[in-house]
Amino acid sequence: MKDFSPFEKKLNLEFKNKDFLIQSFVHRSYLNENPDFYLAHNERLEFLGDAVLELVVTECLYQNYPKKSEGELTNWRAALVNAKMLAKIARDLDFNKFLLLSRGEEKETGKARQYILADTFEALIGAIYLDQGYKACQDFIQKYLIKKLPEIIEKGLYKDAKSCFQEEAQERVKITPIYKVLEEWGPDHAKHFIIGVFLGEKLVAKGEGSSKQEAEEESAKKALGVKNW
C-alpha cells in the first residue's frame, strides 16, 4: 500500500479520513488485479468532484469578471477544466507516484494516462469536499487551477479549434460547420470515435478521439490546416 503522507505534506492537505484520499487514486483497473482491496474505485468521487470543480470555477469567474459575457466566461471555464489542463496540473503535483493502477495501465503513458490523471484530479476534489467541505475545495482549486487563468487569457488558449473553425467558416464561406460521427467502436468505458466536419455536404477533415468532443476538436484542428485558415 502506498504511503500518501508525502502527498498530503506537499499539497498542504490533511485528511481526517485518509480513505477518501486513497480512494480518489484507485483506478478501476487496479481492482481487477486486487479484487479484495478494501476500497471501491474512484469513479463516484470523480462524479462528485466534477460538479464541485465546475461550481467553484463558475462562481470564481462570475465574481471576478463582472463585465464579461456568458460566452467568454464559458470559454474560459472550458479551458480551465478540460482534461489536458487537469492532467498537466496533476502531473506537476506528482499524482503519477500515487496512482493505484493495474500493471497494464502502469505501462500506458500516453493519452489514456492523461484521462486517468484528469479523472483523478476531479476525484481528489470530491474527496476534499467530503472530508473538509466546500471552502477547502475553493482554496485548493484557487491555488492550483485558477492561477492558470491569466496565462490562458493572455495566450488565447481558450479559443478551441472548433470555435476558430466556426468563426472562419461563417466569415469566409457563410456556412456553419456540421460534425457527424463516421465510426465508433469499443465498450462504453473505452469508446473510440471518428468524426467528420462538413461544410454543407463536403467533408473537410476527420478527427479521432476517445470522446466525441475530443474527436470533434481534432477534426476542427485538421480542417483549419486543410483550409489554411
FIKE-688389 format. One record per atom (N, C-alpha, C, CB): x, y, z. Coordinates in steps of 0.001 Angstrom, whole numbers, padded with zeros to 6 digits, always signed. Glycine has a CB too. Example, Ala and Ser with C-alpha at 12.3 -4.5 7.8 and 13.67 -1.06 7.14 Angstrom:
2
+013190-005690+007800/+012300-004500+007800/+013200-003300+007800/+011308-004473+009046/+012850-002250+007080/+013670-001060+007140/+012900+000030+007870/+014084-000598+005725/
***
This chain:
229
+000847-001204+000000/+000000+000000+000000/+000881+001252+000000/-000958+000007+001236/+000550+002204-000847/+001371+003418-000950/+001154+004327+000261/+001043+004183-002252/+002221+005036+000609/+002158+005997+001709/+001806+007367+001135/+003511+006047+002498/+000652+007881+001498/+000172+009150+000944/+000602+010370+001764/-001333+009120+000844/+001337+010140+002871/+001691+011292+003710/+002587+012308+002985/+002391+010811+004970/+003538+011885+002111/+004316+012893+001374/+003425+013748+000456/+005412+012204+000540/+002388+013108-000083/+001458+013822-000961/+000681+014886-000172/+000477+012827-001633/+000186+014483+001001/-000551+015429+001857/+000345+016604+002260/-001090+014712+003124/+001595+016262+002576/+002537+017295+003015/+002817+018272+001872/+003858+016655+003516/+003066+017725+000678/+003389+018552-000499/+002248+019525-000815/+003675+017655-001729/+000998+019045-000720/-000152+019870-001090/-000773+020594+000107/-001200+019012-001760/-000153+020400+001276/-000680+021020+002497/-002146+020640+002740/-000547+022547+002412/-002409+019339+002580/-003753+018789+002812/-003648+017791+003958/-004340+018105+001508/-004539+017878+004906/-004532+016870+005958/-005919+016262+006073/-004083+017478+007311/-006042+015048+005564/-007344+014385+005548/-007682+013813+006922/-007364+013272+004492/-008896+014077+007347/-009386+013466+008593/-009636+011973+008345/-010701+014179+009097/-010232+011681+007188/-010475+010294+006783/-009573+009982+005589/-011993+010057+006425/-008468+009292+005856/-007466+009022+004804/-008046+008180+003669/-006245+008305+005402/-009096+007416+003960/-009675+006549+002926/-010242+007359+001761/-010774+005668+003528/-010759+008538+002032/-011239+009391+000936/-010090+009713-000011/-011869+010700+001486/-008954+010072+000565/-007774+010407-000239/-007307+009206-001049/-006635+010908+000659/-007152+008071-000386/-006661+006862-001068/-007621+006459-002185/-006488+005692-000060/-008917+006473-001882/-009905+006046-002881/-009876+006933-004122/-011307+006054-002274/-009552+008200-003943/-009538+009096-005107/-008464+008694-006114/-009311+010543-004660/-007495+007878-005688/-006415+007437-006575/-006595+006003-007077/-005093+007554-005860/-007700+005360-006690/-007927+003964-007097/-008595+003912-008469/-008799+003222-006049/-007847+003473-009473/-008408+003307-010818/-009130+001965-010898/-007292+003398-011907/-010152+001928-011721/-010940+000697-011893/-010053-000521-012176/-011948+000875-013032/-009014-000344-012991/-008151-001461-013399/-007435-002098-012199/-007115-000978-014424/-007138-001287-011175/-006423-001798-010000/-007243-002877-009298/-006104-000652-009019/-008568-002682-009272/-009440-003641-008587/-009578-004944-009360/-010814-003032-008365/-009338-004900-010672/-009365-006146-011452/-008264-007090-010982/-009206-005850-012964/-007112-006503-010627/-005980-007317-010167/-005960-007476-008650/-004672-006698-010631/-006693-006595-007951/-006735-006648-006480/-008193-006621-006008/-005933-005454-005855/-008951-007685-006339/-010393-007678-006059/-010732-007595-004570/-011023-008916-006637/-009766-007926-003700/-010036-007887-002252/-009661-006551-001621/-009280-009003-001552/-009255-005581-002444/-008888-004271-001890/-010088-003684-001161/-008397-003299-003012/-009838-003021-000051/-010928-002632+000859/-011713-001399+000408/-010365-002375+002224/-011252-000718-000657/-011970+000467-001137/-012464+000262-002564/-011068+001710-001066/-013502+001016-002936/-014010+000971-004311/-013124+001858-005194/-015511+001438-004376/-013361+001819-006518/-012605+002702-007426/-013112+004140-007277/-012740+002224-008916/-012466+005040-007999/-012679+006481-007741/-013783+007137-008582/-011399+007215-007985/-014565+006352-009324/-015477+006983-010288/-016625+007777-009646/-016056+005926-011183/-017098+007326-008505/-018156+008098-007827/-017595+009415-007277/-018788+007263-006675/-016383+009357-006743/-015728+010579-006267/-015476+011544-007428/-014396+010239-005557/-015109+010984-008558/-014880+011807-009756/-016181+012508-010170/-014337+010933-010930/-017282+011786-010126/-018604+012337-010462/-018930+013535-009561/-019701+011245-010322/-018662+013378-008265/-018912+014457-007313/-017938+015621-007537/-018795+013933-005868/-016669+015293-007677/-015632+016314-007839/-015812+017144-009088/-014280+015674-007865/-016280+016514-010139/-016534+017218-011406/-017545+018347-011186/-017055+016229-012493/-018609+018048-010441/-019656+019052-010175/-019133+020170-009266/-020891+018382-009528/-018368+019808-008243/-017808+020809-007327/-016834+021714-008083/-017094+020123-006126/-015979+021105-008893/-014995+021857-009682/-015683+022871-010591/-014133+020899-010521/-016709+022415-011286/-017434+023302-012202/-018059+024480-011450/-018526+022517-012955/-018641+024196-010273/-019283+025259-009495/-018253+026268-008975/-020070+024655-008319/-017148+025760-008436/-016121+026654-007882/-015559+027565-008978/-014976+025831-007227/-015234+026978-010125/-014665+027771-011224/-015694+028776-011739/-014192+026849-012380/-016933+028327-011916/-018001+029206-012409/-018218+030378-011456/-019316+028417-012586/-018285+030084-010167/-018509+031121-009153/-017356+032133-009159/-018659+030482-007746/-016141+031625-009252/-014963+032498-009255/-014977+033429-010474/-013669+031653-009243/-015260+032882-011641/-015299+033696-012859/-016424+034729-012781/-015484+032799-014103/-017573+034295-012290/-018727+035192-012175/-018411+036380-011259/-019953+034422-011641/-017784+036079-010127/-017499+037133-009135/-016384+038077-009603/-017107+036498-007789/-015356+037518-010245/-014155+038304-010542/-014182+039021-011888/-012965+037416-010497/-015113+038627-012770/-015164+039255-014099/-016592+039721-014393/-014674+038263-015202/-017070+040739-013646/-018472+041157-013747/-018857+041723-015119/-018760+042187-012693/-017877+042156-015886/-018208+042778-017174/-018090+041817-018353/-017311+043967-017410/-017684+040589-018093/-017512+039629-019182/-018832+038928-019504/-016436+038593-018818/-018997+038599-020785/-020241+037956-021224/-020254+036477-020830/-020415+038102-022753/-021447+035904-020886/-021605+034472-020579/-020752+033629-021522/-023093+034049-020683/-020695+034025-022805/-019919+033271-023797/-018439+033231-023462/-020108+033870-025174/-017890+034392-023096/-016457+034452-022748/-016159+033634-021497/-016014+035913-022534/-017022+033783-020488/-016816+033038-019242/-016888+031529-019491/-017862+033453-018187/-017802+031122-020371/-017943+029698-020706/-016655+029173-021349/-019150+029478-021661/-016090+029956-022268/-014843+029550-022935/-013685+029464-021949/-014495+030533-024058/-013615+030431-021037/-012543+030414-020039/-012682+029208-019125/-012550+031709-019213/-013916+028943-018719/-014143+027784-017834/-013741+026483-018542/-015637+027715-017392/-014131+026368-019799/-013798+025150-020558/-012288+024963-020656/-014413+025208-021973/-011556+026072-020834/-010095+025991-020930/-009470+025585-019602/-009516+027330-021388/-010122+025938-018495/-009601+025585-017171/-009894+024140-016789/-010184+026508-016126/-011098+023656-017112/-011499+022342-016579/-011374+021206-017595/-012925+022408-016089/-010720+021464-018741/-010599+020366-019699/-009537+019356-019246/-010251+020912-021098/-009594+018164-019826/-008737+017053-019380/-007256+017385-019514/-009051+015792-020179/-006906+018098-020571/-005495+018421-020811/-004926+019271-019664/-005335+019169-022160/-005676+020308-019289/-005234+021206-018213/-005182+020470-016871/-006174+022426-018111/-006250+019703-016557/-006293+019000-015269/-005167+017967-015185/-007666+018312-015070/-004897+017286-016295/-003828+016274-016314/-002462+016923-016127/-003856+015479-017635/-002282+018088-016729/-000997+018800-016597/-000742+019167-015130/-000983+020085-017485/-001773+019700-014471/-001619+020075-013059/-001369+018826-012211/-002881+020833-012549/-002124+017759-012491/-001950+016507-011747/-000523+015974-011907/-002972+015448-012224/-000005+016070-013115/+001370+015611-013384/+002369+016467-012596/+001687+015675-014915/+002155+017778-012633/+003051+018697-011910/+003035+018442-010399/+002652+020152-012193/+001903+017960-009903/+001767+017708-008460/+002128+016262-008082/+000334+018012-008013/+002752+015541-009036/+003247+014172-008782/+002150+013133-008540/+004162+014188-007593/+000979+013324-009139/-000083+012319-008999/+000390+010938-009469/-001331+012747-009798/+001255+010914-010489/+001680+009625-011062/+002281+008686-010023/+002691+009858-012170/+002943+009254-009019/+003597+008422-007997/+002586+007696-007114/+004510+009279-007127/+001352+008190-007071/+000384+007670-006094/-000791+006920-006731/-000151+008807-005263/-000880+006938-008066/-001986+006244-008737/-001961+004756-008417/-001916+006456-010260/-003127+004199-008156/-003260+002755-007955/-003866+002178-009227/-004145+002415-006687/-002986+001550-010028/-003359+001082-011367/-003018-000397-011522/-002644+001915-012458/-003598-001019-012539/-003191-002374-012891/-001789-002313-013517/-004224-003036-013874/-001138-003455-013618/+000206-003485-014224/+000175-003005-015670/+000791-004904-014161/-000912-003342-016359/-001058-002914-017759/-001177-001403-017873/-002281-003575-018394/-002019-000818-017019/-002219+000642-017048/-000964+001390-016591/-003411+001034-016157/-000178+000758-015726/+001078+001388-015264/+001992+001695-016447/+001814+000468-014251/+001955+000807-017452/+002861+000967-018610/+002340+001999-019600/+003053-000373-019325/+001050+002287-019541/+000423+003213-020504/+000697+004650-020079/-001117+002960-020609/+001420+005383-020915/+001766+006756-020513/+001222+007814-021470/+003271+006898-020417/+000498+007394-022490/+000021+008350-023497/-001303+009009-023130/-000125+007658-024821/-002198+009043-024123/-003491+009721-023977/-004315+009116-022843/-004280+009650-025289/-004246+007782-022722/-005034+007116-021673/-004615+007607-020293/-004873+005581-021761/-003307+007797-020089/-002830+008280-018791/-003309+009712-018536/-001290+008214-018723/-003371+010504-019598/-003861+011885-019445/-005273+011886-018857/-003848+012628-020812/-006126+011006-019374/-007510+010964-018875/-007572+010427-017444/-008384+010095-019797/-006714+009457-017136/-006684+008917-015772/-006280+010017-014790/-005702+007712-015674/-005280+010809-015164/-004817+011899-014294/-005911+012952-014101/-003551+012555-014883/-006570+013314-015202/-007643+014321-015120/-008787+013809-014243/-008173+014676-016538/-009160+012552-014430/-010241+011958-013622/-009856+011905-012142/-010575+010536-014130/-008583+011594-011891/-008103+011512-010511/-008109+012893-009854/-006686+010907-010467/-007768+013915-010629/-007825+015288-010107/-009253+015611-009650/-007352+016312-011189/-010230+015263-010494/-011633+015505-010130/-012034+014668-008915/-012562+015187-011320/-011557+013416-008875/-011876+012541-007738/-011295+013106-006439/-011333+011113-007985/-010095+013686-006535/-009486+014290-005347/-010322+015476-004854/-008039+014746-005654/-010859+016262-005781/-011748+017375-005393/-012957+016813-004629/-012222+018188-006660/-013516+015720-005152/-014650+015069-004474/-014271+014611-003074/-015150+013872-005292/-013053+014069-002952/-012572+013584-001657/-012389+014746-000670/-011242+012817-001831/-011813+015843-001154/-011615+017029-000300/-012979+017552+000160/-010822+018152-001067/-013938+017569-000765/-015291+018063-000434/-015924+017233+000689/-016201+018029-001690/-015832+015916+000566/-016444+015046+001588/-015713+015152+002920/-016449+013584+001115/-014397+015319+002858/-013597+015315+004078/-013544+016684+004759/-012196+014851+003765/-013503+017760+003944/-013231+019084+004513/-014200+020185+004082/-011855+019493+004147/-015101+019866+003145/-016124+020836+002770/-015773+021725+001571/-016412+021698+003933/-016730+022567+001230/-016660+023389+000017/-015522+024404+000048/-017967+024112-000185/-015317+025048+001199/-014291+026098+001314/-012900+025533+001015/-014316+026727+002729/-012631+024336+001524/-011323+023700+001275/-011144+023428-000215/-011190+022376+002080/-012230+023041-000898/-012175+022832-002358/-011871+024143-003073/-013510+022239-002880/-012544+025210-002638/-012291+026526-003225/-010815+026904-003106/-013166+027591-002548/-010264+026714-001916/-008862+027071-001674/-007928+026257-002565/-008501+026855-000194/-008191+024953-002656/-007348+024052-003450/-007414+024422-004939/-007786+022579-003243/-008618+024620-005445/-008814+024934-006872/-008219+026302-007206/-010324+024906-007237/-008397+027244-006307/-007828+028590-006486/-006305+028504-006566/-008256+029533-005321/-005730+027731-005678/-004268+027651-005556/-003619+026978-006763/-003893+026895-004292/-004241+025909-007260/-003570+025115-008291/-004140+025272-009696/-003624+023686-007914/-005408+025676-009811/-006027+025722-011139/-006329+027148-011607/-007307+024913-011135/-007020+027911-010789/-007474+029243-011232/-006291+030171-011510/-008395+029878-010169/-005167+029897-010862/-003986+030744-011108/-003499+030632-012559/-002846+030356-010146/-003967+029617-013274/-003584+029441-014687/-004370+030380-015612/-003809+027980-015118/-005427+030993-015093/-006323+031778-015957/-005635+032942-016677/-007462+032317-015136/-004807+033762-015997/-004166+034876-016710/-003373+034419-017944/-003240+035624-015762/-002677+033292-017821/-001912+032749-018955/-002857+032302-020073/-001025+031559-018496/-003976+031680-019695/-004970+031223-020678/-005510+032417-021466/-006135+030466-019975/-005817+033497-020754/-006372+034695-021405/-005317+035353-022292/-006887+035706-020346/-004125+035492-021727/-003049+036188-022445/-002672+035472-023744/-001816+036314-021549/-002597+034135-023683/-002172+033364-024864/-003338+032921-025743/-001390+032145-024427/-004563+033288-025348/-005730+032902-026149/-005981+031408-026170/-005566+033388-027552/-005581+030710-025096/-005704+029251-025060/-007157+028788-024948/-004902+028695-023899/-008057+029731-024631/-009475+029374-024503/-010142+029261-025866/-010212+030409-023649/-009442+029697-026916/-010030+029613-028253/-009777+028220-028816/-009443+030708-029199/-010714+027342-028637/-010537+025982-029130/-010694+025950-030647/-011545+025025-028463/-010216+024872-031250/-010210+024759-032713/-011630+024797-033295/-009508+023462-033135/-012581+024208-032588/-013974+024219-033078/-014504+025641-033216/-014883+023417-032130/-014269+026441-032183/-014729+027833-032224/-014050+028597-033354/-014460+028530-030881/-012737+028403-033478/-011979+029104-034522/-012481+028714-035912/-010473+028793-034396/-012692+027401-036125/-013129+026934-037440/-014524+027471-037765/-013123+025391-037494/-015390+027484-036757/-016746+028009-036981/-016707+029498-037350/-017619+027800-035720/-015910+030257-036601/-015783+031702-036901/-015285+031927-038321/-014824+032384-035901/-014229+031200-038682/-013629+031360-040019/-014616+030944-041110/-012328+030526-040134/-015285+029799-040898/-016219+029280-041906/-017383+030242-042126/-016751+027901-041486/-017916+030765-041033/-019053+031690-041159/-018627+032986-041857/-019647+032009-039765/-017416+033423-041532/-016942+034682-042112/-016558+034517-043581/-015746+035210-041320/-015878+033424-043909/-015324+033251-045252/-016323+032675-046253/-014119+032359-045186/-017083+031648-045807/-017970+030965-046772/-019440+030993-046351/-017527+029518-046948/-019712+031679-045250/-021098+031849-044766/-021794+030513-044478/-021914+032632-045794/-020999+029538-044011/-021572+028219-043668/-021150+027862-042242/-021101+027102-044688/-022086+027298-041482/-021757+026794-040139/-021356+025324-040247/-022967+026967-039154/-020187+024959-039745/-019739+023552-039843/-020684+022603-039110/-018318+023404-039272/-020770+021391-039641/-021579+020329-039014/-020642+019156-038719/-022791+019878-039951/-020836+018527-037561/-020000+017383-037162/-020844+016111-037164/-019366+017616-035751/-020309+015063-037791/-021041+013788-037844/-020120+012650-037424/-021608+013529-039272/-020686+011716-036627/-019925+010515-036246/-019846+009598-037464/-020591+009771-035019/-018622+009288-037893/-018424+008415-039053/-018211+006964-038614/-017223+008899-039891/-017530+006799-037480/-017298+005455-036934/-017235+005544-035424/-015990+004828-037500/-017667+004475-034755/-017436+004367-033308/-017315+002903-032933/-018582+005045-032499/-016456+002624-031963/-016267+001245-031536/-015781+001220-030088/-015264+000513-032465/-015753+000015-029520/-015260-000157-028149/-016375-000193-027128/-014303+000948-027799/-016080-000744-025931/-017078-000806-024851/-017366+000592-024297/-016590-001738-023713/-018435+000718-023523/-018872+002016-023012/-017780+002786-022279/-020037+001826-022096/-016970+002088-021493/-015957+002795-020691/-014693+003109-021497/-015587+001960-019465/-014626+002611-022742/-013429+002880-023571/-013839+003062-025031/-012387+001718-023444/-014780+003933-025257/-015284+004204-026613/-014235+004913-027449/-016566+005049-026558/-014375+004774-028766/-013496+005490-029691/-014346+006002-030847/-012332+004569-030208/-014052+007208-031285/-014871+007845-032318/-014017+008406-033452/-015716+008959-031707/-014558+008318-034659/-014024+009105-035775/-015159+010014-036221/-013493+008184-036971/-014896+011312-036197/-015921+012309-036514/-015452+013155-037686/-016232+013203-035283/-016372+013408-038605/-016065+014261-039752/-016672+015637-039564/-016576+013629-041054/-015940+016658-040037/-016502+018007-040029/-016834+018376-041467/-015508+019046-039387/-018062+018836-041669/-018588+019121-043008/-018910+020597-043168/-019839+018283-043283/-018644+021108-044349/-019172+022412-044749/-020197+022108-045830/-018024+023410-045266/-021475+022241-045483/-022524+021785-046393/-022429+020269-046498/-022396+022461-047805/-022362+019760-047737/-022261+018308-047958/-020809+017844-048001/-022966+017918-049260/-019872+018776-048020/-018468+018431-048260/-017720+018115-046960/-017770+019573-048991/-017137+016919-046929/-016307+016520-045798/-014963+017239-045891/-016109+014974-045764/-014629+017996-044863/-013371+018765-044893/-012246+017986-044229/-013548+020129-044195/-012532+017366-043082/-011484+016632-042358/-012118+015657-041371/-010535+017614-041612/-011316+014673-040949/-011765+013703-039937/-010877+013816-038712/-011741+012247-040496/-011473+013586-037546/-010711+013570-036296/-011045+012338-035489/-010987+014828-035472/-010062+011876-034725/-010239+010666-033935/-010049+010991-032464/-009254+009562-034383/-010801+010306-031587/-010634+010548-030160/-011425+009583-029309/-011034+011949-029827/-011156+009617-028001/-011852+008696-027091/-013117+009328-026507/-010915+008265-025955/-013488+010499-027028/-014802+011086-026735/-015218+011851-027986/-014765+012033-025450/-016525+012098-028117/-016990+012850-029287/-016378+014242-029302/-018529+012947-029298/-016301+014839-028119/-015750+016194-028007/-014303+016239-028504/-015825+016686-026547/-013518+015242-028088/-012105+015196-028478/-011970+014989-029988/-011369+014069-027717/-012805+014093-030541/-012744+013816-031982/-013196+015026-032797/-013612+012596-032329/-014201+015743-032308/-014662+016964-032999/-013566+018026-032999/-015944+017524-032327/-012922+018196-031841/-011848+019185-031711/-010694+018842-032665/-011339+019248-030242/-010367+017538-032739/-009285+017075-033620/-009639+017314-035088/-008996+015575-033382/-010893+017061-035453/-011310+017268-036850/-011297+018752-037204/-012721+016679-037090/-011683+019608-036255/-011662+021069-036496/-010228+021551-036682/-012336+021838-035318/-009315+021012-035854/-007893+021383-035945/-007358+021029-037342/-007053+020656-034832/-007701+019821-037796/-007233+019379-039118/-007874+020207-040227/-007544+017882-039329/-009169+020544-040026/-009875+021334-041036/-009252+022715-041206/-011346+021472-040662/-008818+023307-040093/-008130+024620-040174/-006866+024501-041016/-007773+025151-038748/-006175+023358-040869/-004978+023113-041668/-005281+022882-043131/-004234+021937-041127/-006312+022065-043384/-006721+021773-044772/-007089+023059-045503/-007919+020789-044795/-007824+023917-044843/-008289+025164-045462/-007226+026274-045401/-009571+025638-044774/-006183+025987-044612/-005132+027008-044431/-005707+028302-043844/-004436+027308-045781/-006606+028139-042857/-007252+029308-042212/-006524+029636-040919/-008770+029033-041926/
***
